[in-house]
Amino acid sequence: MRKLFVPALALLVLTYAMLAQAQRGGSTPAMPPVPGSLPTRNFEKVAEGVYYGTATGSMTTVSNVVVVVNDDDVLIVDPGVTPGAATALVADVKKLTNKPIKYVVDSHYHYDHAFGNQVFGPDVTIIGHDTVRRRLSGPAVLKQRTYLMNSSAAIATRFTQLKRQIAEAKDASERAVYERQLAIHQQYADEQPKIKPTPPNSTLSRDMTLYRGSREIQIRFFGRAHTDGDIVVLFPDHRVLSAGDMFTFGDATPQLIDYAGGGSARDWTGTLDGALKLEFDQVVPGHGLVTTKQEMRKFRDSTVTLRTKVHDMIVGKKTKADIEKMLRTDFKFADLHIERSLDGLMLELQ
């Protein structure tokens, strides 16, 4: 049975509300696991040797992870948001296999996917697009709006929210839940000074193919989308695609065009067209549940509609406030999406 979880990008929109927190009819939220306890991910088998991991709630992990157990080694797509999260992931993988992790793939450069790179030693090949290496080289990425807004600022906001919830809790059991969430969030905050952005040590500009024993793994770049370095990982024998944030699934995770990171609404649809030409049936999005190629095609069509509506409104002399209202209503944009994408959309699509 597929395990349910709160899509990770929605947690950013809700200032890192607790992953996997079940809320029913306004009742007291479920008690999270002990902070930092293992496992930190639930793994679901997608195909033979291919697993998809989502958070258990004991630690802030944010993005999805794909774990591939090959004949002699392991490949991971997106090691996570902090060194602590990546270290826990390594421990979680040992529940699947004793084979060593030898390959890590960064689907793009964003902190919630690639800030776990630093825990892997020189014997591990970390693969990413050329632009990902450039963006993760040096401390500049820690000063980018992407990280400052979504991590640093959101951490403070979440502390304020949790302390208010503790103070307003209706009984001891509810207070205990929020205190547990606060401890987990404190653990995440404590990780921030330890982060040392670590770039890939192997890059591609277009395509790369790995042959690990009997498994073929294709890594492909089709152009700009969410950022300027989004890559997909195809497992052709299993007809499974790992899409990163080129494709996110669910109303809580609409198109996030990171213009500061080289993203493009205009190019995104062509990039998706390229990926959709690949032979696959199942797709693991960067955030959201494992789904089908048809859903990825719907996402592509929605991106065209978004682009067309924004352009038509600009041509029709609609105000920025009008466009924002449309994006919030029609495409479920939240504050995060408006802050990161609205100005760029209006400039690119005029």
FENJOBEL-V589994 format. One line per field, one symbol per residue. ss: DSSP state (H for helix, E for strand, C for the rest). Layout:
ss = ???
This chain:
ss = CCCCCCCHHHHHHCCCCCCCCCCCCCCCCCCCCCCCCCCCEEEEEEECCEEEEEECCCCCCCCCEEEEECCCCEEEECCECCHHHHHHHHHHHCCCCCCCEEEEECCCCCHHHHCCHHHCCCCCEEEEEHHHHHHHCCHHHHHCHHHHHHHHHHHHHHHHHHHHHHHHCCCHHHHHHHHHHHHHHHHHHHHHHHCCCCCCCEEECCEEEEEECCEEEEEEECCCCCCCCCEEEEECCCCEEEEECCCCCCCCCCCCCCHHHCCCHHHHHHHHHHHHCCCCCEEEECCCCCEEHHHHHHHHHHHHHHHHHHHHHHHCCCCHHHHHHHHHHHHCCCHHHHHHHHHHHHHHCC
